[in-house]
Each structure stands twice: as structure tokens, then as C-alpha cells.
Amino acid sequence: MIVAVKTNNRKRLFIKGFLLLSVIGMFIAYYFYMSEEYTKKQKLENEKQIQAIKKKEKKEKDRKLERLIYREIETAVDLIGQRKVIDVKIISNKALIIVDPDTNLDALKVRYGSTALIKKDIKDTKIALDLKYIVESKYNEK
């Protein structure tokens, strides 16, 4: 024989109400937790996108500067005469151009003025162009 004990209706109603409120409370807590996780995820994605954009802009700026320096050195070599140039190097903020000792440097002196440092030796002539000054003047121009 099975005996079942029933409680009165008030206790049963109170327990059902308490369980219903606790389930609703758990759903509300889960909703707020998931919304917070979603906003964190969105912030991380936005930061990654911003970093990617900054990286792309930096690469583009570097390419512009590289092209600018290349064109300027190419212009200097054209002013000197390509056959007279022995070597071209970039050392820190200077472009070092080594040419034959009998090279005419008047056009180079007119274009660059005091920013072109010239040192004459018996074997060769060394010209140092200040790239920092050139880049600042040309980059700000554009």
C-alpha cells in the first residue's frame, strides 16, 4: 500500500510561486550575463578593426615616404649625371652619394643648397643629403 501525503494548497502555491520566481530570476541573470559578454566581444572586435586600420595607414605612410625618398635620390643622381655616380647609400637620416672627383656639382648645389654636405677627396667626392629636411618639406607640401 502506498501512502501519499498532501500538503495544503497554500504551501503548494507558495512553493510553486517561489520556484517560478527563481526560474525567472535565473533567466534574467543569464540574459544580463550574455549581454555583457556580447558587449565585451564587440569592443574587442572594434579594437582589432581600429588596430588594423592604423596598421594599414602606417604602411601607406611608409610607402609614401619610401617613394618620396626614392624619387628625391633619383633626382639628385640625374642632376649629377648617372655615369659619374659610384655608389648610393642611405645611412640614418642622410643619403650618401659617392661620385667621381671630377664631377660638376653646380646643379646639385643650386637645388639643395646648404642641406647638401660635400666632401672632396682624391679618390672620390662624397655628398650627404639631409633626408629629414627633404621629407618634411615635400611631405608637408602634399
Phi, psi and omega per residue, in radians:
M1 nan 2.367 -3.120
I2 -1.846 2.281 -3.139
V3 -1.942 2.223 3.100
A4 -1.977 2.314 3.135
V5 -1.857 2.154 -3.141
K6 -1.867 2.397 3.065
T7 -1.566 2.908 -3.129
N8 -1.282 2.891 -2.988
N9 -1.118 -0.566 -3.120
R10 -1.135 -0.800 3.141
K11 -1.130 -0.758 3.130
R12 -1.081 -0.766 3.119
L13 -1.123 -0.722 3.112
F14 -1.105 -0.749 3.140
I15 -1.155 -0.756 3.114
K16 -1.095 -0.732 3.114
G17 -1.125 -0.755 3.113
F18 -1.085 -0.774 3.112
L19 -1.121 -0.721 3.115
L20 -1.106 -0.762 3.112
L21 -1.144 -0.669 3.117
S22 -1.172 -0.671 3.085
V23 -1.136 -0.757 3.110
I24 -1.108 -0.712 3.098
G25 -1.084 -0.701 3.109
M26 -1.131 -0.706 3.107
F27 -1.123 -0.710 3.113
I28 -1.128 -0.768 3.109
A29 -1.090 -0.716 3.113
Y30 -1.121 -0.711 3.121
Y31 -1.052 -0.837 -3.137
F32 -1.154 -0.663 3.101
Y33 -1.096 -0.810 -3.125
M34 -1.189 -0.629 3.110
S35 -1.161 -0.649 3.087
E36 -1.154 -0.731 3.095
E37 -1.089 -0.710 3.140
Y38 -1.128 -0.735 3.127
T39 -1.157 -0.652 3.074
K40 -1.085 -0.745 3.134
K41 -1.100 -0.733 3.118
Q42 -1.112 -0.716 3.113
K43 -1.090 -0.755 3.118
L44 -1.084 -0.747 3.113
E45 -1.113 -0.720 3.113
N46 -1.113 -0.724 3.114
E47 -1.120 -0.697 3.106
K48 -1.110 -0.725 3.119
Q49 -1.134 -0.716 3.131
I50 -1.120 -0.750 3.115
Q51 -1.112 -0.691 3.118
A52 -1.124 -0.700 3.122
I53 -1.150 -0.752 3.118
K54 -1.107 -0.701 3.124
K55 -1.118 -0.716 3.124
K56 -1.142 -0.739 3.115
E57 -1.119 -0.687 3.115
K58 -1.132 -0.723 3.099
K59 -1.093 -0.728 3.140
E60 -1.131 -0.718 3.104
K61 -1.109 -0.744 3.114
D62 -1.079 -0.725 3.109
R63 -1.100 -0.738 3.120
K64 -1.058 -0.813 -3.137
L65 -1.107 -0.708 3.135
E66 -1.096 -0.789 3.106
R67 -1.097 -0.707 3.135
L68 -1.084 -0.810 3.129
I69 -1.130 -0.754 -3.141
Y70 -1.057 -0.789 3.130
R71 -1.108 -0.689 -3.111
E72 -1.162 -0.739 3.101
I73 -1.170 -0.659 3.093
E74 -1.089 -0.705 3.097
T75 -1.115 -0.757 3.136
A76 -1.101 -0.722 3.120
V77 -1.144 -0.676 3.089
D78 -1.133 -0.661 3.116
L79 -1.147 -0.662 -3.130
I80 -1.303 -0.744 -3.032
G81 1.985 2.102 -2.990
Q82 -1.114 -0.531 -3.120
R83 -1.238 -0.412 -3.114
K84 -1.501 -0.245 -3.084
V85 -1.397 2.264 3.102
I86 -1.664 -0.829 -3.063
D87 -2.674 2.616 3.069
V88 -2.291 2.225 3.125
K89 -2.355 2.680 3.018
I90 -1.998 2.061 3.139
I91 -2.147 2.034 -3.063
S92 0.840 -1.970 -3.106
N93 -1.788 0.352 -3.096
K94 -2.193 2.541 2.993
A95 -1.816 2.073 -3.105
L96 -1.754 2.077 3.131
I97 -2.028 2.164 3.130
I98 -1.877 2.172 -3.085
V99 -2.230 2.981 3.074
D100 -1.111 2.688 -3.086
P101 -1.207 -0.403 -3.095
D102 -1.685 0.399 -3.098
T103 -1.394 2.458 3.073
N104 -1.456 2.038 -3.064
L105 -1.878 0.245 -3.091
D106 -1.069 -0.774 -3.130
A107 -1.103 -0.658 3.127
L108 -1.180 -0.698 3.120
K109 -1.137 -0.647 3.130
V110 -1.185 -0.757 -3.087
R111 -1.226 -0.820 -3.015
Y112 -1.761 -0.331 3.087
G113 1.051 -2.236 -3.055
S114 -1.394 -0.150 3.111
T115 -1.358 -0.259 3.089
A116 -1.657 1.955 3.099
L117 -1.587 2.196 -3.058
I118 -2.087 2.296 3.111
K119 -2.262 2.095 -3.124
K120 -1.734 2.284 3.044
D121 -2.084 3.109 3.096
I122 -1.247 -0.697 -3.081
K123 -1.420 -0.658 -3.064
D124 -2.755 3.083 3.070
T125 -2.112 2.294 -3.129
K126 -1.906 2.324 -3.139
I127 -2.141 2.214 3.090
A128 -1.985 2.082 3.112
L129 -1.782 2.310 3.133
D130 -1.370 1.802 -3.094
L131 -1.247 -0.528 -3.133
K132 -1.054 -0.813 3.134
Y133 -1.140 -0.753 -3.116
I134 -1.125 -0.789 -3.119
V135 -1.141 -0.729 3.129
E136 -1.080 -0.757 -3.108
S137 -1.228 -0.714 -3.109
K138 -1.347 -0.700 -3.080
Y139 -1.203 -0.672 3.098
N140 -1.245 -0.397 3.129
E141 -1.182 -0.611 -3.080
K142 -1.504 nan nan
